[in-house]
Amino acid sequence: MASVNKVILIGNLGRDPEVRYAPSGSAICNVTIATTRNWKSKDSGERQEETEWHRVVFYDRLAEIAGEYLKKGRPVYVEGRLKTRKWTDKDGVEKYTTEIIADQMQLLGSRDGGGGGGMSHDEGGAAPAPRAPAAARGASPAAKAPAKSNTGFDDMDDDIPF
C-alpha cells in the first residue's frame, strides 16, 4: 500500500533563521513557523485562538535562500515532510523531536510588508525566480488565468481594504 508524508504550512516566522554548515559544506537552516487556528466556542460563543509552533529545517541551496530572505514575523509558505529524530541529552536522557524537512518554500506578502515579493525555490531546482504568491504552482497557463465570469467582479482590484 502506498503512503504519503506531506506537510503544507502557511504561517509567520517566530525568529530569524539560524544557518549553519555541515562538515561537508552543505547549508542547514532552522526556523520556527507559527500557525494560528481561530474558532468560536460552542459553549460561550467567544472567539478562541490556538497557535501551534512548527520546527522547520531547510537543506543545501534552499537553506541558503531561507537564511538570506526570511526574517522574524514574515509570512511564508512551506511544503515538506515530517521527520522524527532521537538524541540523548547531556544527562543521558533520550529526547525526541518532530521537524518538517522543507523541500519547497515561498515568501508571502508584499515587498513593502517585508514578505520578500513571492520568491520560490524547489529542492534541486535553479536559483529562485520572482513568482506570484498563488497557490496554483505547477498549473498550466490556462489554469492561472481564469475565464471571465458574469458576476461583474472580474475588474475589481484584489486589494481588500480590511
C-alpha positions as CSV (number, residue, x, y, z in Angstrom):
1,M,0.0,0.0,0.0
2,A,1.3,3.5,-0.9
3,S,1.8,6.1,1.8
4,V,2.1,9.8,1.9
5,N,4.2,12.1,4.2
6,K,3.4,15.7,3.2
7,V,3.1,18.8,5.2
8,I,1.9,22.2,3.9
9,L,2.2,25.3,6.2
10,I,1.4,28.9,5.8
11,G,2.5,30.9,8.8
12,N,4.8,33.5,10.2
13,L,8.4,33.1,11.3
14,G,8.8,33.1,15.1
15,R,12.5,34.1,15.0
16,D,15.2,34.9,12.5
17,P,16.7,31.8,10.7
18,E,19.7,30.0,12.1
19,V,22.1,28.9,9.3
20,R,25.0,26.6,9.9
21,Y,27.2,24.4,7.7
22,A,27.8,20.7,7.9
23,P,31.4,19.5,7.7
24,S,30.6,18.6,4.1
25,G,29.9,22.2,3.4
26,S,26.2,21.9,2.9
27,A,24.0,24.5,4.5
28,I,21.4,23.8,7.1
29,C,18.8,26.4,8.2
30,N,16.4,26.1,11.2
31,V,13.3,28.2,11.6
32,T,10.1,28.1,13.7
33,I,6.8,28.9,12.0
34,A,3.7,29.8,13.9
35,T,0.3,28.8,12.6
36,T,-2.9,30.0,14.2
37,R,-6.3,28.5,14.3
38,N,-9.4,30.6,15.2
39,W,-12.9,29.3,16.1
40,K,-15.9,30.3,18.1
41,S,-16.6,28.3,21.3
42,K,-19.8,26.3,21.2
43,D,-20.3,26.8,24.9
44,S,-19.7,30.5,25.4
45,G,-19.8,31.8,21.8
46,E,-16.4,33.5,22.4
47,R,-13.7,33.6,19.8
48,Q,-10.9,31.1,20.6
49,E,-7.4,31.1,19.2
50,E,-4.7,28.4,19.2
51,T,-1.2,28.9,18.0
52,E,1.0,25.9,17.0
53,W,4.7,26.2,16.6
54,H,6.5,24.1,14.0
55,R,10.2,23.4,13.6
56,V,11.3,23.6,10.0
57,V,14.6,22.5,8.6
58,F,15.9,23.6,5.1
59,Y,19.0,22.0,3.5
60,D,21.5,23.0,0.8
61,R,20.6,25.8,-1.5
62,L,17.1,26.2,-0.1
63,A,18.8,26.7,3.4
64,E,20.9,29.5,2.0
65,I,17.9,31.2,0.4
66,A,15.9,30.8,3.6
67,G,18.7,32.3,5.7
68,E,19.0,35.2,3.3
69,Y,15.4,36.2,2.8
70,L,13.4,35.0,5.8
71,K,13.1,37.3,8.8
72,K,11.2,37.1,12.1
73,G,7.4,37.8,11.7
74,R,7.4,37.4,7.9
75,P,4.8,35.1,6.3
76,V,6.0,32.1,4.4
77,Y,4.6,29.0,2.6
78,V,6.4,25.8,3.2
79,E,6.0,22.2,1.8
80,G,7.9,19.3,3.1
81,R,7.7,16.0,5.1
82,L,7.6,15.1,8.8
83,K,10.7,13.6,10.3
84,T,11.2,12.5,13.9
85,R,14.6,12.2,15.3
86,K,16.0,10.9,18.6
87,W,19.1,12.0,20.5
88,T,20.5,11.7,24.0
89,D,20.9,14.9,26.0
90,K,23.8,15.8,28.3
91,D,22.1,14.0,31.2
92,G,21.8,10.8,29.3
93,V,18.0,11.2,28.7
94,E,16.6,10.2,25.3
95,K,14.8,13.0,23.7
96,Y,12.6,13.1,20.5
97,T,11.6,16.0,18.2
98,T,9.5,16.1,15.1
99,E,10.5,18.5,12.4
100,I,9.3,19.4,8.9
101,I,12.1,18.8,6.4
102,A,11.2,21.5,3.8
103,D,11.6,20.9,0.1
104,Q,9.7,23.9,-1.1
105,M,9.4,27.5,0.2
106,Q,7.7,30.6,-1.0
107,L,7.9,34.0,0.6
108,L,4.5,35.6,1.0
109,G,3.3,39.2,1.5
110,S,4.2,42.4,-0.3
111,R,7.7,43.7,-0.8
112,D,6.7,46.7,1.3
113,G,5.4,44.4,4.0
114,G,8.7,42.5,4.1
115,G,7.3,39.3,2.6
116,G,10.0,39.1,0.0
117,G,8.0,39.5,-3.1
118,G,6.9,35.9,-3.7
119,M,10.2,34.2,-4.5
120,S,10.1,30.5,-4.7
121,H,12.5,27.6,-4.8
122,D,12.1,23.9,-5.2
123,E,14.7,21.5,-3.9
124,G,17.1,20.6,-6.6
125,G,16.0,23.4,-8.9
126,A,17.7,26.5,-10.1
127,A,18.0,29.8,-8.3
128,P,14.8,31.5,-7.2
129,A,12.7,33.4,-9.7
130,P,10.1,36.0,-8.9
131,R,6.6,34.5,-8.8
132,A,3.2,35.5,-7.8
133,P,2.2,34.0,-4.4
134,A,-0.6,32.0,-6.0
135,A,-1.3,28.5,-4.6
136,A,-1.6,27.2,-8.1
137,R,2.0,26.4,-8.6
138,G,2.6,24.0,-11.4
139,A,-0.7,24.7,-13.0
140,S,-1.0,25.3,-16.7
141,P,-1.1,28.9,-18.0
142,A,-4.8,28.4,-18.9
143,A,-5.5,27.4,-15.3
144,K,-3.7,30.5,-13.9
145,A,-5.9,32.9,-15.9
146,P,-9.5,32.1,-15.0
147,A,-12.1,32.9,-17.6
148,K,-14.2,36.0,-17.1
149,S,-17.4,35.3,-15.1
150,N,-20.7,37.1,-15.5
151,T,-20.7,38.2,-11.8
152,G,-19.3,41.7,-12.5
153,F,-16.4,41.2,-10.0
154,D,-13.7,40.4,-12.6
155,D,-12.4,44.0,-12.9
156,M,-12.2,44.6,-9.1
157,D,-8.9,45.2,-7.5
158,D,-7.5,42.3,-5.4
159,D,-6.5,44.6,-2.6
160,I,-9.3,44.4,0.0
161,P,-9.0,47.4,2.5
162,F,-9.7,45.3,5.6
